[in-house]
Amino acid sequence: MKVRVLVRPKAGILDPQGEAVRSALPALGFGGVSTVHVGRLIEMEVETADEVDAMCRRLLANPTIEEYEWEVIH
Amino acid sequence: MKIGVTIFPGSNCDRDALHAVERMGAEPVELWHGDADLKGSDAVIVPGGFSYGDYLRPGAIARFANVMAPLEDFARSGGPILGVCNGFQVLTEAHLLPGALLRNTGMRFVCRRVRVRVESTETLWTSSCEPGEELTLPVAHNEGNYFADPATLAELEAEDRVVLRYMENPNGSANNIAGICSEGKNVVGIMPHPERVSDPVLGSEEGMRILRSVLAGARV
């Protein structure tokens, strides 16, 4: 099965990368964007989803600075 | 005294660190990432670079290399470990040090010499420094912006575990933190590179103020 993991900076944590992207948008004529956060998308083919949460906790996300969610795609 | 230097794919300050160890008068020991022991090292340096290409997060993959299991045992038994730059990132990912290193604020890779103050001389890597001593050390990093939650920061400050502090903050680091240590004060992580100023041909030997400290305090 295919699993999709989304990792993003924890709420309230400084996201200098997101801020850099946000400040680039008005220069291209895209107004009205107040915040941007940049995260990571990880897609995996797995035999079972049993251990996906453990994978997220141990490797795919760093719980000190990131939060994650995952779903089975198909 | 034997001082090990870990080498991961993508480490690039390992040779400098090994050279610095030689100049300290200690015996340098190469610790390959696949090694399952520390080859009798009395202290270990986890050097800078881009271990595993910084893929996923800096230090995230190196943290699970074979050599990390004996290193974690060594840390728990009070052995002196110094993580420099990417080495600091590896030690936070391994939970041997609290917090994490975020991307720099200011949208740039910072590569220059900075002034830092030695805040704690209680660690095995700063025991020969004077309290409050100021050093000029090079930094070269994209993720040097130290982050920890407010409770952890308060604990670090209260327990005298901030080891180095920037005189001028180059990366947005919380409390101007350039380096911290573990609860046992044997594991130290710093963003500045003492090995890059460890030989007169490099223009300065100020890094030796830190590196040589371990000779005095370690179990031999």
Boltz contact constraints between the chains, C-beta under 6 A:
constraints:
  - contact:
      token1: [A, 16]
      token2: [B, 103]
      max_distance: 6.0
  - contact:
      token1: [A, 16]
      token2: [B, 105]
      max_distance: 6.0
  - contact:
      token1: [A, 17]
      token2: [B, 103]
      max_distance: 6.0
  - contact:
      token1: [A, 20]
      token2: [B, 107]
      max_distance: 6.0
  - contact:
      token1: [A, 62]
      token2: [B, 57]
      max_distance: 6.0
  - contact:
      token1: [A, 62]
      token2: [B, 100]
      max_distance: 6.0
  - contact:
      token1: [A, 64]
      token2: [B, 100]
      max_distance: 6.0
  - contact:
      token1: [A, 65]
      token2: [B, 100]
      max_distance: 6.0
